[in-house]
């Protein structure tokens, strides 16, 4: 028969709960996406919480419509804006109680999602 001291069992239970909370927090961070269009609206990047470009949409004819330097400006401006928005979403998540359940933190902030 396996007899575990109650304090050891409590520590094991706490560690298990912490693992689940960390996994939940990682899922919420991984769900953050920002999509901010370029000034013309022809370019829409998608950036994750770590600032990584995950997708890039160019409206039909965009490449033909802009000169090279203008297209670069459109793309870079949209990526910078999206990256800033993703960072803002991450900061909001971490400024609230990151260990609260999704429902608890949504009720506190009045927000249902972070996705833009």
C-alpha positions in Angstrom: 0.0 0.0 0.0 1.3 3.4 -0.9 1.0 5.9 1.9 1.9 9.5 0.9 2.2 12.0 3.6 -0.7 14.6 3.3 1.8 17.5 2.9 3.6 15.7 0.1 0.2 14.9 -1.6 -0.7 18.6 -1.2 2.6 19.6 -2.9 2.0 17.2 -5.7 -1.5 18.5 -6.2 -0.3 22.1 -6.2 2.4 21.2 -8.8 -0.2 19.5 -11.0 -2.5 22.5 -10.8 0.4 24.9 -11.6 1.3 22.8 -14.7 -2.3 23.1 -15.9 -2.4 26.9 -15.3 0.9 27.3 -17.2 -0.5 25.3 -20.1 -3.6 27.4 -20.1 -1.6 30.6 -20.1 0.5 29.4 -23.0 -2.6 28.6 -24.9 -4.0 32.1 -24.3 -0.7 33.6 -25.4 -0.6 31.4 -28.5 -4.1 32.6 -29.4 -3.1 36.2 -29.7 -3.1 37.5 -33.2 -3.0 41.0 -34.6 -4.0 42.1 -38.1 -3.6 45.8 -38.8 -3.9 46.9 -42.4 -1.5 49.2 -44.2 -2.5 52.8 -44.8 -4.0 51.9 -48.2 -5.7 48.7 -46.8 -4.0 46.7 -49.6 -1.7 44.8 -47.2 -2.8 42.9 -44.1 -0.2 41.0 -42.1 -0.9 38.7 -39.2 1.5 38.8 -36.3 1.5 36.6 -33.2 2.2 37.5 -29.5 5.9 37.1 -30.0 6.0 39.5 -33.0 6.4 36.7 -35.6 4.7 37.3 -39.0 2.3 34.3 -39.4 0.5 35.5 -42.6 0.6 38.2 -45.1 -2.3 39.2 -47.4 -1.8 41.4 -50.5 -4.9 42.5 -52.2 -5.1 41.6 -55.9 -3.1 44.1 -58.0 -1.2 45.5 -55.0 2.2 44.6 -56.5 1.4 46.3 -59.8 -0.2 49.3 -58.1 2.8 50.4 -56.0 6.4 51.3 -56.8 8.9 49.1 -55.0 9.7 51.6 -52.2 5.9 52.4 -51.7 5.1 48.6 -51.4 7.9 48.2 -48.9 6.5 51.1 -46.9 3.0 49.6 -47.0 4.2 46.2 -45.9 6.5 47.5 -43.1 4.0 49.9 -41.7 1.3 47.2 -41.5 3.8 44.8 -39.9 4.9 47.4 -37.3 1.3 48.3 -36.5 0.3 44.7 -36.1 3.4 43.9 -34.0 2.6 46.8 -31.7 -1.0 45.6 -31.4 0.1 42.0 -30.6 2.5 43.4 -28.0 -0.4 45.5 -26.5 -2.6 42.4 -26.3 0.2 40.4 -24.6 0.8 43.2 -22.1 -3.0 43.3 -21.3 -3.0 39.6 -20.7 0.0 39.7 -18.4 -1.2 42.9 -16.6 -4.4 41.1 -15.5 -4.1 38.1 -13.3 -2.5 35.6 -15.7 -3.4 32.7 -13.4 -7.1 33.5 -13.4 -9.2 31.3 -15.5 -10.2 32.6 -18.9 -13.8 33.3 -17.7 -12.5 35.1 -14.6 -10.2 37.4 -16.5 -12.8 38.1 -19.2 -15.2 39.2 -16.6 -12.6 41.5 -15.0 -11.7 43.2 -18.2 -15.0 43.1 -20.0 -13.3 41.6 -23.0 -14.2 38.3 -24.5 -11.2 37.9 -26.8 -7.8 39.4 -27.6 -7.9 38.6 -31.3 -8.0 41.7 -33.5 
